[in-house]
Amino acid sequence: MPDTSHYSQLPVPTYSESPDGPVAFSNLRSALAPHINLFATTEADRDTRYVDAPDGTIVSSSISAAVWKKVAGAWVELYSDEGKVLLASGAWEDQVSDIDSWYWIKGGLCTVYIHCTYTGDVHNAGDNGNIADIKILAMPSEARPMVYQTPTGSCSSGSFLGCEMFTSGGVRASYILGGPQVNTGDTISMTCVYRVA
């Protein structure tokens, strides 16, 4: 009988055996599968290559830091450094278009990058810089801040925007710094880092 006393429990032939080579190697290959790090480029590539992989199999992406593990017949993402796309939802996107926005969550911190085009009417600032609210988008539940945030954004007309991010997920611009107005067609950009629950 092969020796399986090692903590890895791999079936290694003993010195006293004269093993059937093909059978021994086949058994060893099957036993090794959950212990070695396999590679795939994408989730689709992973699913094609390792469709019959046993539970415990770990696959790493060869083009990013993503790592998956087979658990109860399904792939579970252990880690990924790839950002997730932010999409507008509900009434929050009525005044912007061409949204190119991402967020990353790591170590309890969320980093958000928002980039979009303002499509509403010209917003002129009052004496105090206040403008009618520009609703940008809504954050998904996993990326909502624990406390109210007031990040600073910018627009392509050269002014800075005072933005607000609510614990309910809404993101909006509400005042201008250093400029008279936000114009139709302006590009709005904003970044923010905050703690999530």
Secondary structure, 3 states (H helix, E strand, C coil): CCECCCCCCCCECCCCCCCCHHHHHHHHHHHHHHHCEEEECCHHHHHHHCCCCCCCCEEEECCCCCEEEEECCEEEEEECCCCEEECCCHHHHCCEECCCEEEEEECCEEEEEEEEEECCCCEECCCCCEEEEEEEEECCHHHCECCCECCEEEECCCCEEEEEECCCCEEEEEEEECCCEECCCCEEEEEEEEEEC
